Amino acid sequence: MGKSPQESAVNDYVYKIFPNDLNSKGTVFGGTITALLDRIALVIAERHSSKTCVTVSIDAVHFLAPAKSGDNLIIQGMINRSWNSSMEIGLKVTAENPFSKDQKHILSAYFTFVAVDDWGKPTSVPPLEPKTHDEKRRFEEAALRKERRIHATRQQEEFRKSFKKDS
Ligand SMILES: CC(C)(COP(=O)(O)OP(=O)(O)OC[C@H]1O[C@@H](n2cnc3c(N)ncnc32)[C@H](O)[C@@H]1OP(=O)(O)O)[C@@H](O)C(=O)NCCC(=O)NCCS
């Protein structure tokens, strides 16, 4: 039997934005959020697999709206699907005004991690057993995204092989 997504989920991680998190436009620097999400996704991958994990790809990072100094970032993350050695983690970031409590969805992203052994080689991870309607939907959608990632990687490899050097 597989593990449930809730066993490894991060439901409510709060990060307070300070001035050193901002870009020159005064909104949060995208790289700050991406680094934070990578760490949280790593925690989820290692909780699920009980193994050392490495980031192998980050995709579909959509910055939907800016966050400002003083906002609280609320981060939710969950494993969507596991395969042999890889896992897809989905993350959602909401910015909350600490006084009005107004919330806006500012970012969603998918991270793929691979569990590795002592030699850095991919090693197996436990199966996932989605239980709720949303978990089942994410499980199925993750398979479509994995197919697209593999297809895109193959296409790029083929293109590079076929791209002739100038003579
Ligand atoms: C992750 C790593 C160990 C995989 O090694 P590999 O020889 O490419 O292994 P494989 O080709 O057998 O792929 C292993 C798994 O990764 C998945 N994978 C590989 N490339 C992928 C990509 N671009 N996107 C999504 N999944 C990918 C494969 O589908 C496979 O999944 P599965 O075992 O669940 O079916 C290796 O690429 C690596 O060490 N990368 C660097 C990771 C790192 O240092 N990250 C930190 C950022 S600097």
The ligand as a MOL file (V3000), in Angstrom:
LIG
                    3D

  0  0  0     0  0            999 V3000
M  V30 BEGIN CTAB
M  V30 COUNTS 48 50 0 0 0
M  V30 BEGIN ATOM
M  V30 1 C 19.1140 13.3650 -10.6650 0
M  V30 2 C 20.1700 12.4300 -11.2720 0
M  V30 3 C 20.7860 11.5940 -10.1600 0
M  V30 4 C 19.4320 11.5180 -12.2540 0
M  V30 5 O 20.3920 10.7160 -12.8480 0
M  V30 6 P 20.1310 10.1200 -14.3160 0
M  V30 7 O 21.3180 9.3200 -14.6930 0
M  V30 8 O 19.6590 11.2370 -15.1940 0
M  V30 9 O 18.9780 9.1000 -14.0200 0
M  V30 10 P 17.8010 8.5890 -14.9370 0
M  V30 11 O 17.9500 9.0020 -16.3610 0
M  V30 12 O 17.7150 7.1340 -14.6150 0
M  V30 13 O 16.5460 9.3530 -14.3300 0
M  V30 14 C 16.1750 9.1520 -12.9840 0
M  V30 15 C 14.7730 9.7020 -12.8070 0
M  V30 16 O 14.8010 11.1060 -13.0130 0
M  V30 17 C 13.8080 11.4560 -13.9570 0
M  V30 18 N 14.2950 12.5940 -14.7180 0
M  V30 19 C 15.4850 12.7410 -15.3230 0
M  V30 20 N 15.5570 13.9370 -15.9210 0
M  V30 21 C 14.3910 14.5700 -15.6780 0
M  V30 22 C 13.8510 15.8480 -16.0110 0
M  V30 23 N 14.5290 16.7260 -16.7320 0
M  V30 24 N 12.6130 16.1390 -15.5770 0
M  V30 25 C 11.9050 15.2790 -14.8400 0
M  V30 26 N 12.3620 14.0470 -14.4830 0
M  V30 27 C 13.5810 13.7070 -14.9020 0
M  V30 28 C 13.6510 10.2260 -14.8330 0
M  V30 29 O 12.4040 10.2040 -15.4820 0
M  V30 30 C 13.7710 9.1320 -13.8010 0
M  V30 31 O 12.5420 8.9870 -13.0980 0
M  V30 32 P 12.0130 7.5630 -12.5530 0
M  V30 33 O 13.1930 6.8120 -11.9820 0
M  V30 34 O 11.0610 7.9050 -11.4690 0
M  V30 35 O 11.3810 6.8890 -13.7010 0
M  V30 36 C 21.2840 13.2190 -12.0250 0
M  V30 37 O 20.7290 13.7890 -13.1960 0
M  V30 38 C 21.8770 14.3080 -11.1680 0
M  V30 39 O 22.6660 14.0310 -10.2680 0
M  V30 40 N 21.5250 15.5670 -11.4450 0
M  V30 41 C 21.9730 16.7090 -10.6610 0
M  V30 42 C 21.0350 16.9560 -9.5030 0
M  V30 43 C 21.4850 18.1000 -8.6390 0
M  V30 44 O 22.6550 18.2420 -8.3040 0
M  V30 45 N 20.5320 18.9390 -8.2630 0
M  V30 46 C 20.7880 20.0990 -7.4610 0
M  V30 47 C 20.7480 21.3230 -8.2940 0
M  V30 48 S 22.3540 21.9140 -8.6390 0
M  V30 END ATOM
M  V30 BEGIN BOND
M  V30 1 1 1 2
M  V30 2 1 2 3
M  V30 3 1 2 4
M  V30 4 1 2 36
M  V30 5 1 4 5
M  V30 6 1 5 6
M  V30 7 2 6 7
M  V30 8 1 6 8
M  V30 9 1 6 9
M  V30 10 1 9 10
M  V30 11 2 10 11
M  V30 12 1 10 12
M  V30 13 1 10 13
M  V30 14 1 13 14
M  V30 15 1 14 15
M  V30 16 1 15 16
M  V30 17 1 15 30
M  V30 18 1 16 17
M  V30 19 1 17 18
M  V30 20 1 17 28
M  V30 21 1 18 19
M  V30 22 1 18 27
M  V30 23 2 19 20
M  V30 24 1 20 21
M  V30 25 1 21 22
M  V30 26 2 21 27
M  V30 27 1 22 23
M  V30 28 2 22 24
M  V30 29 1 24 25
M  V30 30 2 25 26
M  V30 31 1 26 27
M  V30 32 1 28 29
M  V30 33 1 28 30
M  V30 34 1 30 31
M  V30 35 1 31 32
M  V30 36 2 32 33
M  V30 37 1 32 34
M  V30 38 1 32 35
M  V30 39 1 36 37
M  V30 40 1 36 38
M  V30 41 2 38 39
M  V30 42 1 38 40
M  V30 43 1 40 41
M  V30 44 1 41 42
M  V30 45 1 42 43
M  V30 46 2 43 44
M  V30 47 1 43 45
M  V30 48 1 45 46
M  V30 49 1 46 47
M  V30 50 1 47 48
M  V30 END BOND
M  V30 END CTAB
M  END
